């Protein structure tokens, strides 16, 4: 079974707990959908390094969808704010699931 990599990006160091909550929720919820997922968290400052070294399949941001981030066009990016509250996260998880099925 393939392990998919999802990177959760936060804007500042104080976003560590919220990004951890989002990453854990992604792993748990996609696991229920029979996907094996490894999630990591990082700050915007570390994004370029992890894009090269870890090569995520999907990026989930907790800072909206900032246009100033340099992300390869073949890596889908999602706004993951709904993962923190849980409100409205099903549509996001459905979209992510659909993309993972195609990979």
N, C-alpha and C positions, 0 to 999 in steps of 0.2 A: 504494500500500500504506500502510495506516495505521501510524503509529508510536505504540506504547503507552508510557505513562510509569509507571515503577515507582520508588517512593521507598523507600530503605533507611534505617531510623532506628536510631541507636545512642544509648546513654544518656549517654556522656561523650566528651570530646574524644580520649581515648586509644583509643577504639574506631574511629578513622579507618581503620586498616589492615584491620581485620576487616570493616568495612562496605564498603570498596573491594573486598575479595575477594568478598564476597557479591554486590555489584552486578555485578562483572565476570562472575561465574559465572551470574547470571540472564541477562545479555545473551547470553552464549555458548550456554547450554543452550536458551534459548527461541529463539534464532536457528536452532539445529539443528531446531527444530520449526516453522520458517518464520514466526516472528513477528519483526517489527522492533520492537525495544525500546530505549528510552532509559532508563537508570537513573541516579539521583542519590543521593547520600548526605547525611544531615544528622543533627544532634544533636536531641534532644527539644526543646531550647530554641528551635530554628528551625522546628519542625514547623508551627506555625500559619501562619507567613509563607509557607512553601512550599505549604501546602494551598490558600491563596488565590491565590498568584501563579503557581505551576507546575501546579497541578491534576492530581495523579497519578491514574492509573486504579487502581492497587493500592499498598498499603503493606506492606512487609516489615520487621518489627522484629527487632532482635537483642537485645532486652531482654524477651523474652516477649511476652505480650499484656496490657500494663498497662491497667487500667480507668480510670486517671486522665487518659489522653490524650483530647483532644477531637477526634474524627475523625468527619466526616459519615458517616451510616449507609449511604450509597450507595457508599462506598469500602471495598472488602474489605481486611481486615488479616490478615496471616499471620505466624507465628513462623518466622523464617528461620535459626535457629541451625544447622540441618542443612546449610546452604549453606557453612558454614565448614569443616566436616570432610568433607563430601561423603557422609556416612553417612545414609541415609534421605532424601535430597533428591528422589528420583524421585516419591514421592507428593505432595510439595509442588509440584513443577514440573507434575505432572499436574493438580492443582487450579487452579493459576494459569492453565495453558493452557486449561482448560475455561471459566474465567471470561472470559478474553480472547476466546475464540470467540463468546461470547454478546454481547460489546460491539459 
